[in-house]
Amino acid sequence: MKTSQQVDRREFLQRSFATGALSALPLVIPGRALGLDGTAPSERITMGVIGYGGRCAAILPHFLTFGDLQCVAVSDCRANRLTAAKQTVDTHYQNTDCAAYADFRDLLARADIDAVLIATGDRWHTPLSILAAKSGKDIYCEKPVSLTIGESRLLADTMARYGTVYQAGHQRRSVGSYRFQIETARSGAIGQVHTVVCQVWQGPTVAPDVPQPVPDGFDYDMWLGPTPWHPYTPAYVNGWNYFWDTGAGPVIGMGCHYTDIAQWGLERDDTGPVSYEGTATWKADAFSDTPVTADCCCTYADGVKIVIRSSGAFQDRYIRFVGTEGWIQVDDQTNAITAEPSSILRDRSVSARGWAETGDHVRDWLDCIQSRRRPICHPESAHRATTICHAANIGLRLGRALKFDPQTERFTDDDQANAMLVRAGRSPWNVY
């Protein structure tokens, strides 16, 4: 059932077509808009895509499989990626209808687009989400949802203010293995949960590089967006996740997936730990500036702990809930579930797909766009999970233990840490 807001949009478009009021807009009637897949055109959700890097290339095919979703436009600040994105969509629909925009603002200006998939680098997640919400779009945004605690708080508040259906890309909430893990942890089968171990990989380092001319077809200033200006170097652009200005390394890049599952399993989506203490190592001569290894203990007011460890190989990542009478672990690489006692596994009845599959997560988002209910990984839960990783990283950068108030979302008696809650944004993209 459509909401009054959605019906009004459709009726507005119909009236505008009749009067010619939209004759100047680049409206597209996609190939599947004829309804040949069984979904009436009036019931189809139209989507635009912003950012076509490796992650988007991996997940966009999942989005395109849903008959009630129609991708009508793509945007990227790199010409080669923009071409590839359009080709992916056009090949799927077997036409040439997908519009391509070098500037995302042209995509957001389209009144006929209901929703957007945001799959840019981290620096753009919050600003783009806020601009999309103000443009009346519902949003599926890749993780982590922000570069700072202040950003993601603003994100959650903005989505609530505009009534945006926002799904964060913490897709493990929609994967059967993790759902079984959560059910087991909550059931008491491993006793009282006291620790959640989040094992992510060791951070790589980026070697020094020298400034070079910006390649043709690359709007580098747009790529930088709200972050401080840096001379163009391939190492900086390709290794953006390992520089504080544009990313934060595995502690948040992967860690937010696991803190999200931990918060969900502990039923604490509206709060977080009150203290952070840990250690990290850096490589002194690296061009990048995020930790190589890290070990951080994040403790809630009742003593329950989340332990974030960044070490070892990529394929060795896992999340383990530890209780007074046992534990249950999901191996992220293989999707294998192990437990003690092993008899717990007899209760498993769900055949799970792996972490890379976003299908159920996308289905939940689309259903919520229709019903206007809250998605499984809504903005507040994403903000809280991301906050844990940001707070851990701030403590690691400062080299000291920190106290944090989850209600005020400020550090206790630490002006230096509180100064790191927000960052000045580069004009004109500052969201504060």
C-alpha positions as CSV (number, residue, x, y, z in Angstrom):
1,M,0.0,0.0,0.0
2,K,1.3,3.4,-0.9
3,T,1.5,6.2,1.6
4,S,-0.1,9.6,0.9
5,Q,3.4,11.0,0.3
6,Q,4.1,8.5,-2.4
7,V,0.7,8.8,-4.0
8,D,1.0,12.6,-4.0
9,R,4.3,12.2,-5.9
10,R,2.8,9.9,-8.5
11,E,-0.2,12.2,-8.9
12,F,2.0,15.2,-9.1
13,L,4.0,13.6,-11.9
14,Q,0.9,12.6,-13.8
15,R,-0.6,16.0,-13.6
16,S,2.7,17.6,-14.6
17,F,3.0,15.4,-17.6
18,A,-0.5,16.3,-18.6
19,T,0.2,20.0,-18.4
20,G,3.8,19.8,-19.8
21,A,5.2,21.2,-16.6
22,L,8.0,18.6,-16.5
23,S,8.9,18.7,-20.2
24,A,12.3,20.1,-19.4
25,L,13.2,17.5,-16.8
26,P,15.3,14.4,-17.8
27,L,12.6,11.9,-16.8
28,V,13.2,8.4,-17.9
29,I,10.7,5.6,-18.6
30,P,12.9,2.5,-18.1
31,G,12.5,-0.7,-20.1
32,R,10.8,-2.6,-17.3
33,A,8.4,0.2,-16.6
34,L,5.9,-1.5,-18.9
35,G,5.2,-3.8,-16.0
36,L,6.1,-7.0,-17.9
37,D,7.6,-8.6,-14.8
38,G,4.3,-8.5,-13.0
39,T,4.9,-5.2,-11.0
40,A,2.7,-2.3,-12.1
41,P,4.6,0.8,-13.0
42,S,2.8,2.8,-10.3
43,E,4.1,0.3,-7.7
44,R,7.7,0.3,-8.8
45,I,10.3,2.0,-6.7
46,T,12.7,4.0,-8.8
47,M,16.3,4.2,-7.7
48,G,19.4,6.2,-8.4
49,V,23.0,5.0,-7.6
50,I,25.7,7.3,-6.3
51,G,29.2,6.0,-6.3
52,Y,30.3,3.0,-8.4
53,G,33.5,1.5,-6.8
54,G,34.3,-2.1,-5.9
55,R,31.5,-2.4,-3.3
56,C,28.8,-1.0,-5.5
57,A,29.9,-3.3,-8.4
58,A,29.5,-6.2,-6.0
59,I,26.1,-5.4,-4.6
60,L,24.3,-3.5,-7.4
61,P,23.4,-6.8,-9.2
62,H,21.5,-7.9,-6.1
63,F,19.4,-4.7,-6.2
64,L,18.6,-5.2,-9.9
65,T,17.1,-8.6,-9.3
66,F,14.1,-7.2,-7.5
67,G,11.1,-6.7,-9.8
68,D,9.6,-3.9,-7.8
69,L,12.8,-1.8,-8.1
70,Q,13.9,0.1,-11.2
71,C,17.4,1.7,-11.4
72,V,17.0,4.7,-13.6
73,A,20.2,6.7,-13.0
74,V,23.8,6.5,-11.8
75,S,26.4,9.0,-10.7
76,D,30.1,9.0,-10.2
77,C,32.8,11.6,-10.3
78,R,35.1,9.4,-12.4
79,A,34.2,9.0,-16.1
80,N,35.3,5.4,-16.4
81,R,33.3,4.3,-13.4
82,L,30.3,6.3,-14.5
83,T,30.4,4.5,-17.9
84,A,30.8,1.1,-16.1
85,A,27.8,1.8,-13.9
86,K,25.5,2.7,-16.7
87,Q,26.6,-0.3,-18.7
88,T,25.8,-2.6,-15.7
89,V,22.3,-1.2,-15.5
90,D,21.6,-1.1,-19.2
91,T,22.9,-4.6,-19.7
92,H,20.6,-5.9,-17.0
93,Y,17.5,-4.2,-18.5
94,Q,18.7,-4.8,-22.1
95,N,18.2,-1.1,-23.1
96,T,20.0,2.2,-22.9
97,D,17.6,4.0,-20.6
98,C,19.8,4.5,-17.5
99,A,20.8,8.2,-17.2
100,A,24.4,9.0,-16.1
101,Y,25.5,12.1,-14.1
102,A,29.0,13.2,-13.2
103,D,27.4,15.4,-10.5
104,F,25.2,13.7,-8.0
105,R,23.2,16.9,-7.5
106,D,21.6,16.3,-11.0
107,L,20.5,12.9,-9.9
108,L,19.0,14.1,-6.6
109,A,17.2,16.9,-8.4
110,R,15.0,14.4,-10.3
111,A,11.5,14.3,-8.9
112,D,10.9,10.8,-10.4
113,I,13.5,9.1,-8.3
114,D,12.1,7.6,-5.0
115,A,15.3,6.2,-3.5
116,V,19.1,6.1,-3.7
117,L,21.8,3.6,-3.1
118,I,24.9,5.4,-1.7
119,A,28.1,3.4,-2.1
120,T,30.8,6.1,-2.1
121,G,33.8,6.3,0.3
122,D,33.1,6.9,3.9
123,R,33.7,10.7,3.7
124,W,30.5,11.2,1.6
125,H,28.1,8.9,3.5
126,T,26.6,11.4,5.9
127,P,26.6,14.5,3.6
128,L,25.0,12.6,0.8
129,S,22.5,10.9,3.0
130,I,21.4,14.3,4.4
131,L,21.2,15.9,0.9
132,A,19.2,12.9,-0.3
133,A,16.8,13.0,2.6
134,K,16.2,16.7,1.9
135,S,15.5,15.8,-1.7
136,G,12.8,13.4,-0.6
137,K,14.6,10.2,-1.3
138,D,14.7,7.0,0.8
139,I,18.2,5.7,1.3
140,Y,20.3,2.6,1.4
141,C,23.8,3.6,2.5
142,E,26.9,1.6,2.8
143,K,28.8,1.5,6.0
144,P,30.3,3.0,8.1
145,V,27.6,5.6,8.0
146,S,29.9,8.5,9.1
147,L,33.4,9.8,9.7
148,T,32.7,11.1,13.2
149,I,30.3,10.5,16.1
150,G,28.8,14.0,15.6
151,E,28.1,13.2,11.9
152,S,26.2,10.0,12.6
153,R,24.2,11.7,15.3
154,L,23.2,14.4,12.9
155,L,22.5,11.7,10.3
156,A,20.1,9.8,12.6
157,D,18.3,13.0,13.7
158,T,18.0,14.2,10.1
159,M,16.5,10.9,8.9
160,A,13.9,11.1,11.8
161,R,13.0,14.6,10.9
162,Y,12.3,13.9,7.3
163,G,10.7,10.5,7.8
164,T,13.3,8.9,5.6
165,V,13.4,5.1,5.2
166,Y,17.1,4.6,5.8
167,Q,18.8,1.2,5.7
168,A,22.5,1.0,6.7
169,G,24.6,-1.5,4.9
170,H,25.1,-3.7,7.9
171,Q,23.7,-6.6,6.0
172,R,24.7,-9.3,8.5
173,R,21.5,-8.6,10.3
174,S,19.8,-10.2,7.4
175,V,22.1,-13.3,7.1
176,G,20.8,-16.5,8.7
177,S,24.1,-17.5,10.4
178,Y,24.2,-14.2,12.4
179,R,20.5,-14.3,13.1
180,F,21.0,-17.8,14.6
181,Q,23.9,-16.5,16.7
182,I,21.8,-13.7,18.0
183,E,18.9,-16.0,18.8
184,T,21.3,-18.3,20.7
185,A,22.9,-15.6,22.7
186,R,19.5,-14.2,23.7
187,S,18.1,-17.6,24.5
188,G,20.4,-18.3,27.5
189,A,21.9,-21.4,25.8
190,I,25.4,-20.1,26.5
191,G,24.4,-18.6,29.9
192,Q,24.7,-14.9,30.6
193,V,26.6,-13.2,27.9
194,H,29.5,-11.2,29.3
195,T,31.8,-10.6,26.3
196,V,31.6,-10.2,22.6
197,V,34.8,-10.6,20.7
198,C,35.1,-8.8,17.3
199,Q,38.1,-10.1,15.4
200,V,39.0,-8.0,12.3
201,W,42.1,-8.1,10.1
202,Q,45.4,-6.2,10.6
203,G,45.5,-2.9,8.9
204,P,47.8,-2.5,5.9
205,T,50.0,0.5,5.4
206,V,50.3,2.7,2.3
207,A,53.7,3.6,1.1
208,P,54.7,7.2,0.4
209,D,53.8,8.6,-3.0
210,V,54.4,11.9,-4.8
211,P,51.8,14.3,-6.2
212,Q,50.8,13.8,-9.8
213,P,48.4,15.5,-12.3
214,V,44.8,14.5,-11.8
215,P,43.8,12.0,-14.5
216,D,41.4,13.1,-17.3
217,G,37.8,12.4,-16.5
218,F,38.3,12.5,-12.7
219,D,36.7,15.3,-10.7
220,Y,39.1,15.0,-7.8
221,D,37.7,18.0,-6.0
222,M,34.3,16.3,-5.9
223,W,35.9,13.0,-4.8
224,L,37.5,14.8,-1.8
225,G,34.1,16.4,-1.0
226,P,34.0,17.6,2.6
227,T,37.5,16.4,3.6
228,P,40.6,18.5,3.7
229,W,42.3,19.1,0.4
230,H,45.3,16.9,-0.4
231,P,47.5,16.8,-3.5
232,Y,46.4,14.1,-5.9
233,T,48.4,10.9,-5.5
234,P,47.2,7.4,-6.6
235,A,48.3,6.0,-3.2
236,Y,46.0,8.4,-1.4
237,V,43.0,7.8,-3.6
238,N,43.4,4.0,-3.7
239,G,44.2,3.8,0.0
240,W,41.7,6.3,1.3
241,N,40.4,3.9,4.0
242,Y,43.8,4.1,5.8
243,F,43.9,7.9,6.2
244,W,42.1,9.7,9.1
245,D,40.8,12.4,6.8
246,T,38.9,9.9,4.6
247,G,38.6,6.6,6.5
248,A,39.6,4.9,9.8
249,G,41.0,1.5,9.0
250,P,39.6,-1.9,9.8
251,V,38.6,-1.0,13.4
252,I,35.7,0.8,11.9
253,G,35.6,-0.4,8.3
254,M,34.9,-3.9,9.4
255,G,34.5,-3.3,13.1
256,C,31.1,-1.5,12.7
257,H,29.6,-4.7,11.2
258,Y,30.5,-6.6,14.3
259,T,29.6,-3.9,16.9
260,D,26.3,-3.7,15.1
261,I,25.7,-7.4,15.6
262,A,27.0,-7.1,19.2
263,Q,24.6,-4.3,20.0
264,W,21.7,-6.2,18.4
265,G,22.5,-9.4,20.2
266,L,22.8,-7.6,23.5
267,E,19.6,-5.6,22.8
268,R,21.3,-2.2,23.2
269,D,20.6,-0.5,19.9
270,D,19.8,2.8,21.8
271,T,22.9,3.0,24.0
272,G,26.6,1.9,24.1
273,P,29.7,1.3,26.3
274,V,30.8,3.8,28.9
275,S,34.5,3.2,28.9
276,Y,37.2,2.5,26.3
277,E,40.7,1.2,26.8
278,G,43.2,-0.3,24.4
279,T,46.5,-0.3,22.5
280,A,47.5,0.0,18.9
281,T,50.6,-0.1,16.7
282,W,51.5,2.1,13.8
283,K,54.3,2.0,11.2
284,A,56.3,5.1,11.6
285,D,57.4,5.6,7.9
286,A,54.0,4.8,6.4
287,F,52.1,7.3,4.2
288,S,48.9,6.1,5.8
289,D,48.1,7.0,9.4
290,T,45.6,4.5,10.8
291,P,46.7,1.7,13.2
292,V,48.3,-1.5,11.9
293,T,47.1,-3.5,14.9
294,A,44.7,-2.7,17.7
295,D,43.1,-4.2,20.7
296,C,40.4,-2.2,22.5
297,C,38.0,-3.2,25.3
298,C,34.7,-1.3,25.3
299,T,32.8,-1.8,28.5
300,Y,29.1,-1.1,29.3
301,A,27.8,0.2,32.6
302,D,26.9,-3.3,33.7
303,G,30.3,-4.7,33.0
304,V,29.5,-6.5,29.7
305,K,32.4,-6.0,27.2
306,I,32.9,-5.7,23.5
307,V,36.5,-6.5,22.6
308,I,37.6,-5.2,19.1
309,R,40.8,-6.8,17.8
310,S,42.5,-5.8,14.6
311,S,45.2,-8.4,13.8
312,G,46.0,-11.3,11.6
313,A,44.8,-12.0,8.1
314,F,41.6,-10.9,6.3
315,Q,40.2,-14.4,6.2
316,D,40.5,-14.9,9.9
317,R,37.8,-12.5,11.0
318,Y,34.9,-13.6,13.3
319,I,32.5,-12.5,16.0
320,R,32.0,-14.6,19.1
321,F,29.5,-14.2,21.9
322,V,30.9,-15.6,25.2
323,G,28.6,-16.5,28.1
324,T,28.9,-18.0,31.5
325,E,28.1,-21.5,30.1
326,G,29.6,-21.5,26.6
327,W,30.1,-19.5,23.4
328,I,28.9,-19.2,19.8
329,Q,31.0,-17.9,16.9
330,V,30.4,-17.1,13.3
331,D,33.4,-17.2,11.0
332,D,32.9,-14.3,8.5
333,Q,35.0,-15.8,5.7
334,T,33.3,-19.2,5.6
335,N,30.0,-18.5,7.3
336,A,30.7,-21.5,9.5
337,I,29.1,-21.5,13.0
338,T,31.0,-23.1,15.9
339,A,29.8,-23.3,19.5
340,E,30.5,-24.7,22.9
341,P,28.6,-26.8,23.8
342,S,28.4,-28.1,20.3
343,S,24.9,-29.4,20.9
344,I,23.7,-25.8,20.4
345,L,24.2,-26.3,16.6
346,R,21.5,-29.0,16.5
347,D,18.9,-26.3,17.0
348,R,19.9,-24.5,13.8
349,S,17.2,-24.8,11.2
350,V,18.1,-21.9,8.9
351,S,20.3,-22.4,5.8
352,A,22.1,-19.2,5.7
353,R,23.7,-17.3,2.9
354,G,27.0,-15.6,3.4
355,W,27.9,-12.1,4.5
356,A,28.4,-10.9,0.9
357,E,24.8,-11.5,-0.1
358,T,22.7,-8.4,0.4
359,G,19.4,-9.8,-1.0
360,D,17.4,-10.1,2.2
361,H,18.7,-6.8,3.5
362,V,17.6,-5.0,0.3
363,R,14.2,-6.8,0.4
364,D,13.7,-5.5,3.9
365,W,14.5,-1.9,2.7
366,L,12.1,-2.1,-0.2
367,D,9.3,-3.5,2.0
368,C,9.9,-0.7,4.4
369,I,9.7,1.9,1.6
370,Q,6.3,0.6,0.8
371,S,5.1,0.3,4.5
372,R,7.1,3.2,5.9
373,R,8.1,1.1,8.9
374,R,11.6,1.1,10.3
375,P,14.2,-1.1,8.6
376,I,16.2,-3.8,10.4
377,C,19.3,-1.6,10.5
378,H,17.8,1.8,11.0
379,P,19.8,5.1,11.5
380,E,19.8,5.1,15.3
381,S,21.2,1.5,15.5
382,A,23.8,2.3,12.8
383,H,24.8,5.5,14.6
384,R,25.3,3.6,17.9
385,A,27.3,0.8,16.4
386,T,29.5,3.3,14.5
387,T,30.0,5.4,17.6
388,I,31.6,2.4,19.4
389,C,34.3,2.2,16.7
390,H,34.8,5.9,16.5
391,A,35.2,6.2,20.3
392,A,37.6,3.2,20.3
393,N,39.7,4.9,17.5
394,I,39.8,8.2,19.4
395,G,41.1,6.5,22.5
396,L,43.7,4.7,20.4
397,R,44.8,7.9,18.7
398,L,45.1,9.8,22.0
399,G,46.8,6.8,23.7
400,R,44.6,6.7,26.8
401,A,41.5,5.3,28.3
402,L,38.3,7.3,27.9
403,K,35.0,7.5,29.7
404,F,31.9,8.1,27.5
405,D,28.3,9.0,28.3
406,P,26.0,7.3,25.9
407,Q,23.1,9.7,26.7
408,T,24.9,13.0,26.1
409,E,27.3,11.3,23.6
410,R,30.3,13.1,25.0
411,F,33.5,12.0,26.7
412,T,33.8,12.7,30.4
413,D,36.3,15.3,31.5
414,D,38.3,15.1,28.3
415,D,38.2,18.3,26.1
416,Q,40.7,16.9,23.6
417,A,38.6,13.8,23.0
418,N,35.4,15.9,22.7
419,A,37.1,18.1,20.1
420,M,37.3,15.0,18.0
421,L,33.6,14.3,18.0
422,V,33.2,16.5,14.9
423,R,35.4,17.7,12.1
424,A,35.3,20.9,10.2
425,G,34.0,20.2,6.7
426,R,35.4,21.7,3.5
427,S,33.0,24.2,1.9
428,P,30.4,23.8,0.5
429,W,29.9,20.3,1.9
430,N,30.0,20.9,5.7
431,V,27.0,19.3,7.2
432,Y,27.1,21.1,10.6
